[in-house]
Amino acid sequence: MNQIMSGLQGKVILITGGASGIGLASATVAAASGARVICADLSQTHDLPAGCEFRALDVSDWEMTQALVEDVISRHGQIDGLVTSAGISRVGDLQTMTLQEWDQVLQINLTGTMLSARAVAAHMKERKQGSIVAVASINGMLGNPSNLAYCTSKGGVLQMVRSLAADFGLHGVRVNSISPGLIHTPMTAGLDQSPAYAGFVKQHLLRRAGEAHEVGNTVAFLLSDMASFVTGVNIPVDGGFSAAKVIEMY
């Protein structure tokens, strides 16, 4: 279930990919905790909870991203937190993946994260405060066959977060990432029909897939004042997937 997170009351949070999946779950927790949340996404397919507003955004478009950030600051006076949750996945290995698919995944997952952070950077540095949370993946921490572009993009996000944390720390701005495991979201819908699904679930130490709100709770913590001395880290929200290799003994 969603938690009420202390330290978010009155904050203004911008969430890319905020109209569905992990982005929407993060928005729900933040809004319930007293934040004003701007859910930026290509389109709105779900009703948003109270305290949230929808704004159209293509994260790969720098001018559009910059204009949105400027408008949010103009109307709300500040941006206290940014969550970069917009992302896509395309199945394919080195030989079967098209160059168009490669470019599209990296443009949205990696460049889109950079552009969003770039758009809020000056504002957060000037205010000497702020929190950026990038949604990475266990597939950025570990290799995964037939998922080359996605794994590469999320690995890049992890390194970007470390570099941004080093750049922003002097200005009082925190930058962290979370790496979800198998989570029930629109992106993973249908995976349970795959022959490999049961084996993938078993690799999570908790022996189940996660729910979007379980990731959203962690994102909300990193956005909040409760995490005021946390920066430059990646938190796996993966049911123990990255902690140990499961070996079936019986």
N, C-alpha and C positions, 0 to 999 in steps of 0.2 A: 504494500500500500504506500501511497505518497506520504511523506513526512513533512511536518512544518519545521523549516530550518531557521534557527535563530541567526540574526545578523544579515538579513536580506530586506528588512522593513525599509521602505522608501527608496530602494535602489532602482535604477533604470537598467534593464538588461536587454541586450540585443542578441537574438538567437537566429543564426542562419539555419535553414532546414528546419525551421521551428514549427511548421504546420503538420508534421507527422513524425512518427517513430520516436527516436531518442530525443530529438529536438523538442517535440511537443510534450513529451514526458518531463523534460527539464523545465519547460515553460510552466507546466502545471504546478510543479513543486515550488518554483520561484514565485509565481503569482499567489499561491496559497500562503506563502511566507511573507507576503506584503510588498513584493516587488512589482514594478510596472514593467511588463514584458512586451517587447516588439518581436513578433514571430515573422521573420522574413523568409520567403520561400517562393518557388515558381508559381504555385497556385495553392488555394485553400480547399481542402477536401473534407475537413472535419470542423465541427464547431469548436471554437476556442473557449477556454475557461475565462471566467471573470478576471479582469486585470490584465488580459492579453489583447493585443491588436495585431491584425495582419497587415503586412506590407509586401508587395511583390518585389522579388530580387532574383537576378541571375548572378551568382557569386563569381562567375568568370568575367563579368563585365565591370571594369574598374570605374568607369564614369558613373554607372548606376549605383555601385556600392558606395562610392564617395558621396554622391548626392543623397542617398538614404541616410548615411551617418550624419551629414550636415543638417538634414531636416529633423532627425530625431533630437539632436542637440539643440536646435532652434526651438522645438516645441516643448521639450522636457527639461532643457537646461543642462543635461549631463548624460553621459553613458558610464555607468559604474562597472558593467560587466559585459563581456562578449563571449558567446559560445558558438564555435564553428562546427555545426553538425551537418551541414549540407554535404552529401556525398552520393556517389554511384558506384556500381560494381559491374564489370564485364568479364565473363568467363573466357579464358583463352591463355594458351602458353606462348612461348616465343615465336613459334612457327604458325600457329593458327589464328592468333590475334591480329587484327588489322591495325595499321598505323593510325587510322581514324579513331578506333576504340582506345588505343594507347593514349593519344593526345586528349581525348575527351575525359578520360578518367583522371589523368594528371592535372588537366586544366581545372576541373571542378574540385577534386579532393585536395590537391596540393597548392596550386596557384590560387584557388578560391580562398583557402585558409590564409595564405599570405596577404591577399588583397584586403580581406576583412580586417586582419590585424593592422595592416598599414593604414587603413582608413580611420581607425580609432587611436592610433599611436600618439599623434601630436596632442590630442585632447587629453588622453590619460596621463601623459608625461607632464603636461602643463598643470594638471590638477594634483600631481604627485600621488595618485591612487588609481586603482582599477584592477580588475581580474579578467584574464583571458583563459578560457578553457577550450582546448581543441579536442574534438572527438577523433581519436586514432582507431586502433584495432589490434587485437592479438595477431592479426595477419600482418601487422607492421613490425611486430616483435619476433615472429617466427615465419619461416617459409611455408608456402602452401601451393601445391601443384595446380596448374591450370588457372592461376589467379594472379598472373604476373603484374599487370598494371595496378591492380588494387593493392597488392602487397607493397609494391614499390612506392606508391603514393602515400600510404599510411606510414611506412618507414621514414619517408621524408618528413611527414608531419611531426613524428617523434623528435627528429633531429632539429627541425625548425623550432619546436618548443624550447629545447635546451638553449639554442642560440638566442631566441627572443628573451628568455628569462635572464640571460647574461646581459643583454643590451638594456632591458627595462628595469632591472633590479635597482640600479642607482636612482631611478625616478619613483620608486615605491610602487611599481606596477608588477603584479604577479602573473606568471604564465605557466600553466600546467596542462597536462593532457590526461585523458582516460582512454583505456583500451578495452572495449567490450569484447566478451566472448560471444557465444551463440545467444542471441537475444531475439525474442519474438517481436518483430517489426515488419512493416510492409516490405522492406528490402529482403528479408529472409523468408517471406511467405512462400510456401511451396517446397521448401527444402525438406520438410518432413516426409515428402514423397520419394526422396532419393534413397537408394539402397545403402548409402554411406551414412545416413542421418543418425541411426541408432548408435553406430560406432563413434561418431563425432560427439554425441551427447555423453557417452561413457568416458570420454577423455576429460570432461569437466569433473572435478573431484566431488562436486555436489550431485552429480549424475542427473542433471536436468538442464534445460535451457533457461536463461534468465528472462525477466520481464523488463520492459522499457523503463518502468518507474524505478526499478532497482538501480539502473544507470543514472536516471534523472536525479535521484537522491544524492548520488556521489557528485554529480555536476553541481548541484545546488550547494553542497558543502564547500567545494572549491571556490565558488563564487562568493560565499559568505565571509563575514568577518571571523567566523570560527576557524578559518584556514589562513589567518592573517600572516603566519610565518611559514607558509608552504609555497614554494615556487620551484620551478625547474624539474618537477617530478612527473612521472607517468604512473597512474594508478590503474592496474588491471581490474576490471569489473567482470570477471570471467569464471566465477565459480571454481577457481583453483586450476583452470586449464593450463596456465603458464607456470604454475608452481611445481608440478611434478608430472611425470609420465605414468599413466595408468597401465599396469600390467595385469591382465586377467590371470589369476592363479588357479581358479576353479570355476 
